[in-house]
């Protein structure tokens, strides 16, 4: 028995990681340890993992709502900008003469435009030159002077036409002159990068490179300005064929006369308002759905072991029920929901016209069952914009130190900023590497607790294996001693 005690002492220090499975006892040790581990996991790790999963689902739902709120904020921003209601449309009676667009500040009306002269730059061309030509001899130079300044071009032994073109183009920012060679006509060209009377090409060719090799006329040449008459007024000059005048952006095509019509772009305002209402409804529908969604407590988050026994479709259906109602009756969402609906129904005080509410311009709430969803009567909205575009604009965009005098879109935009921040404080956002929100901190704490519980469980598993292994050794030693005694008695 002394041998047994000695062996036990040695085993306790060396068998922690050695596993002996039922060799002497005939027991299914591995199965027994697994069942003990599984039972312990159910009481220690699984509850923590389920709590963590529920918080993660809640965080996901919060973030999903915040995505809708951010989309609504973007739409509200568009509608709170006066430029949305000041947009203008422009039509040209002859688009072959000119086309135009308008800035918001342009005055609506009809305008006659006569294009007397188009803006032009300067182009110089050579006579046909063999594309294989290569310069041979000592370095020579010529100087180009354009609108931007002057630059000297060096022609060296072995330079080809493409080399000279590259050297000129490398200096284009200094001169305002570029070069090209057309292989179809075999001609070398110099061109100004700008149009207008200030554009020019002046050539100093004392070494006769351009004159003798390219047979190019080196006399100075300047461009010309575009000249128009606006409503039969005096001539007005522009250096380019695209320019802005009286908040109208012109693009001249050829000489001639055309009438442009500048009008309030009701379509642009209607489109922005419709986008705003769609974003509002998407947010309201999502929030009201989460607030009223039934919590099905019969379905808990699945453990990894449970998922292994289920198909993907079964897991999906289960988790849809398990994560339902995570935000039912949530105080933060209730506050945001009520605030959005109240703001949408507010009366904007301090306005002189009849358009002071969304309903006054044809935007009304639907049935009670729709939980605040907005509907647009587009005919009424267009009629209001046509009758009093400034009044409708003020109803959406008015700014004031007094909250009740702020436009509907202004109020909503400010309230959405606050709502988005509050949800971010609670649930964080997807674009941060470390979540310091309230839910994020709770989830991190649970992860640490799960890690600790897993470590403890692993230690227990090793302990149980160690105990069973010791037992197996004891049984083996007892069997050996019994065999020895039986042999002695038999002899």
N, C-alpha and C positions, 0 to 999 in steps of 0.2 A: 504493500500500500504506500510505502515511502516513495517508490518509483512513480506511482500515480500522482502524488502531491507535487513531486518535482516537475513532472511533465506538465501539470496544470499551471504551475507558476510560469514556466517558459512559454506556454501557449498563450497566456493572457497578454504577453508583451509582443508576440510575433504573429498572431493570427488575425489581426484587425482587418487586413486586406485579403486574407486567404479564405476562400469559401469551399467548404466540403459539404456536398449535397447528398445526404442520406445513404452514404456508402455502408455505414455500420448499422444504422437504425432501420433502413429501408423506407424512411419517410420522404415524401415529396417536399423537401425543404424549400425549393425555389418557389413553388406554388404557395406554400404557407407564408413565406416572407412577402410575396407579392400581394397577397390578400391583406396582410397586416399593413403594408405600405399604402395600399389603396384605401383601406378604412381610415388610416391616419390622414391621408391626403383629403378625403372627403370632409373631415372635420377641421383641418387646419389651412390647407392651400386653396381648395376649391371655393370656399365662401369669399375669400379675398379676391380671387380671380373673377368671380361673378360680380362682385361690387365694382371692381375695376372696369369690367366690360360695360356695366350699366352707366357708369360715369362717362366712358368713352362714347357711348351711343348718345347720351345727353349732350355732350360737347359737339358731336357731329351735327345733331339737330339744331343746336344754337348757331353753329357756323353756317349751316345751310340757310337759315333764316337771315343771317347777316348778309349773305350773298345777295338775297332778294332785296334787302334794305339798301345795300350799296348801289344796286341797279336802279332802285327808285330814287335814291339821292342824285344819281347822275341825270336821270330824267327830270327831276325837280330843278336841278341846276340849269338845265336848258330852258325850262319854262320861266325861271325867275330872271332870265337875262332879257333886257329890253330889245336887244338885237333880234331876238326870235320874232318879235311882233313888228319890227321895223324892216324886215327883209323885203327886198324889192325884186320884181321880175322885169326883164327887159326884152323887148322884141324889136328887131330891125326890119324895116320894110324891104330892104335889099341886102341880103347877107353876102352877096358877091362884092359889095362896096365896103361894108363894115359889119362887124358884130360887136356886141357890148354886154357887159354885166354891170351890176350896180352895187354900191355900198349901201348900208342901211340908212345913211344920212341923206341920200339923194332925194330930191323932191320929185314926187310923182308928176307926170306930164308928158306931152309930146314935144320932141325936139328935132329940128331939121339940121342935118349935118352935110355940108358940102366939102368933099375932099378935093382940094385944088392941086395938091402935089403930094406924092408919096416920099417918105424918108428913104434915102439911099446912102450906102457906104461907097467905098472906092474899090475898083478892081482894075488891075493892070495885067495884061497878058503878053507873053512872048510870041515869037513866030515858032513854028514847029522845030523841036530840038530832038535829036537822036537820043533815045532813052539810055543808050550805052555810053553816052559821052562821059569822059572823065577828065578833070583838069590836070594839066602837067606844067610844072614850072614853079617859080618862087611864089611865096605867099603874096596874095593880093587881098584888097579889102573893098567893101562898099558900105555906106552908111544909110540906114533907113530911119526916117523920122515920121512918127505918127501922132495921134492925139495924146498918147500917154508919154511920149518922149522919144529919145534917139538911142540907137545901138549900132555898133560897128560889127559887121560880119566878116570873118576871116575865111578866105578860100585857100586851102593848102594843096600841095601836090598829092594827087591820088583821090581827091574829093570827087564824088559822083553828084548827080543832080539830087538824089535823095539825101545826101550829106548836107548839101546847101539848104534844102528844104527844112531839115531837122534843125540846123543852126539858126535859121530865121525864126522857126516856131519856138525854139528855146528862149528867144528874146521877146516873144509876143507880149508878155506881161509888161515889158519896159516900153514897147513901141505902140501896141495896139494894132500890129500888122502880122498877118499870118501868110504862109506860102503853101502851095500845093502843086503837084505835077499830075496832069491827066494823061494817062497812057493811051486813051482813045484818040485824042487830038495831038498828042506829043507836045503839049504846050505847058509852060511854066506860068503860074499865076501868083500875084500878090493881092491880098484882100485885107480890108480893114475889119477889125472885130466888132466895130460899132457903126451905126448909121448916124446921119445928121451932118450939119454944116461944119461941125468941129472935127469930124473924122477927116483924115488926110493921109496921103502917101507922098513923101518927099524923098528923093533919092540923090545921094552924092556918090557918083561912080567914077572917081578919078582914075581907077585902074581898068576901067572899061570891061568889067566882068559882065554886067547885065546888058550893056549896049552891044558889045562885040560877040559874046557867046550866045545870049538869048535874044538879041535884037529887040530889046524892050525900050519903049519910050520912057525916058526918065524925067520928063517934065512933071512938075508938082501938080497934084490933082486933089480936089476936096469933094466931100459928099454934099448932101442936101437934106434940109429939114422937111418934115411933113408939114403941110399947111392946110388948115381947115377953116371954115366959117361955121360958127355956132349960132343957129337961128338968125342967119343973114347978118351977123355982126361983122366986125373987122377980122382980118386974117390973124390966125393964131398959129404959132410955130411950135413944133415938137421935134426932138432929135430922133425919136423912134416912132414906128408905126403902132406901137402899143403904149398907151399912156392913160393917165387918169385925169379927168377934167370934170369939175362940178360933181365930184363923188361918183362919176360914171367911168368905168374902165373900158376904153376903146381898143379895138383891134382893126386897123385899117387894112383893106384888101386891095383896093384899086381906086383910081380917081372916079368921082361921081357924086351923086346925092342920094341920101337915104334918110328916112324918118325913124327915129327910135321912140318907143313908147315905154316909159317907166311907170310901173304900177305897184301898189302894195301886193306883196306875195302872200295872199291868204292861205294858199296851200301849204307853204312852209310852216306857218304858225299852227295850222290844223294838224299837220303831221307830228309836230313836236308835242302838242297837247294830247293827241291820241297815244303817242308813245308813253307819255307821262301816266295817263289813265291805265294803260295796260300794265305798266310796272307797279302802279299802286294796287291794282287788283291782284296781281301775282303775289305781292307781299301780304296783303290782307287775307287772301285765301290760304296762304301757307300758315300764317300765324293763327288764324281762327281754327284751322284744321288741327294744328298741334295742341291748341288749348282745349279742344273738345274731344280729342282722340281718347278712346277708352284704354285704360291701363289693364292689360291682361296678365295678372299676377300668377296665373296657373302655369305660365311658360317662363322658366328662368333661363338665363344664358347657359349654353351648352358647355360642358367641359370638353377637353381634348379627347378624352376616352369616349365620351358619348358621340362626338363627331365621327370618330373612327368607325362606328357601327351604323352610320347613316349615309345616305347618298347626298350629293350636292343639292339636289332639288328639295330633299327632305330638310336639310339644314337651312336652306333659304326660307322655306315656308315657316319653319319653327322660329327662326330669328325675326321674321317679319312680325310675328305675334309677340315674341319676347321683348322687342324694343318698342312696341306700340305704347303710346301714352306717356312717353318719357317727360313731356312738358305739359301734361294736362293740368290746367288751372295754375300754371306758373305765374308767380307774382310779377316778375320782370316783363314777361311777354304780355300779360294783361295790361300793364301800365303803358307799354308801347302801343299796343293795339287800340286802347281807348284814346290815347293821345292822337294817333293818326286819324281816327274817325272823327274826333272832335274838331281837329284842325281842318279837315276837308269840309266840314259843315259850318265853319265859322263865317261870320259876316265881317268884312273888312271895313272898319270905320274910317271916317275922314275922307271918303270919296264923294265926289259931287254927282256923278252920273248914276244910272240905274243898275250898273253892273257891279255888284258888291259881293256876290256869292258864286260858287260854282254852279248852282242850280239856275242862276239868272242867265248863264250863257249856255244852258242846255246840258249840263253835266249833273246828273242826279243819281241818288242811291236806288238800288233795286228793291226787291221784296225782302222782308225781314229775314227770311231763310238764307239769303245771300250774304248775310253778315257784313254789310257795308260796302259791297261791290258797287263800283261806279259804272254808269252807262252814259254814253254821249249821244245826244241828238245832233248829228252833224249839221243838219239844216239850220237849227237854232244857233249853233256855234258860229257858222259862217255868216249868218245874218247879223249876229252881234259884232263880229269882226269887221263886217262891211259898214255897219251903222256907226260904230264908235270904237275904232281900233285902239285908240289911246286909253279909253275907259276900260276895255278888256285887259289891255296891257297892265294898267295900274292895279287892277284887281289881283293879278298874279305877281307883279314885280315891285309894288310899292315898298319902299324902305322907310323906317321910322324908329325913333327911340321908344315909342309906345307900342307894346306888343300887339294890341288890338288893331293898330293901323298898318301893320305889316301885311304885304300881299300873301295870298294863300301859298304860293310856291316858296316864298321867302320863309314863311313860318315852318313849312314842312321840311325845307332844307336844314334849317337850324335844329329842328326837333330830331331829324334823322341823324345828324351828327352826334347828338347826345345819345340816341338809342344805339347806334353802332358802337360807340365807345363803351357803353354799359355792357353790351353783349361781349365785346372783346375783353373787357375786364373780367367777365365771368368765364368765358370759354376760349379766349385767345383767338389766334387766326392761323391759317395754314402756311403763311409765308414767314414764320419765325422758326428758328432752329431750336429754341428752348421756350417752352410754354410756361409763363409765370402767372397765368390767370388763376382764378380761384379753383376752377375745376382741374386745371393743369397741376396745381400744387397737390390737390387731393389724389390725383392719379399717380403722381410721382411718389407720394408717400405709400400708396398701396403697392406700387412696384417694389419699393424697398422692403415692405413687410412680406410680400410674396417671396422675394429673394431670401429673406431671413428664414421664413417658414420652410422653403425648399432645402436650405442648408441644414436645418434641424432635422427634417425628414430624411435627408441623405445620411446624416449622422446616425439616426435611429436605425435606418436600414442596415448600415454597416455594423451597428451594435447587435442587431438581431442575427445577422449572419455570423458574427463573431461568437455569439452564444450557442447557436446551433452547431457551429464548427467545433467548439469546445466539447459540446455534448457528444458529437460524433466521435471525437478523439477519446473521450472517457469510455464510451461504449466499446470502441475498438480495443482499448487497453484492457477493459474488463473481460472482453471476449478472449483476448490473448492469454490473460492470467487464468481464465477458466479452462482454456485448452491445456495450459501448462499443468494445472492441478490435476485434470483428468488424466493426463499422460503420466504424471507421477503416481497417482493412485493405481493406474492400470499396470504399472511396472512393479 
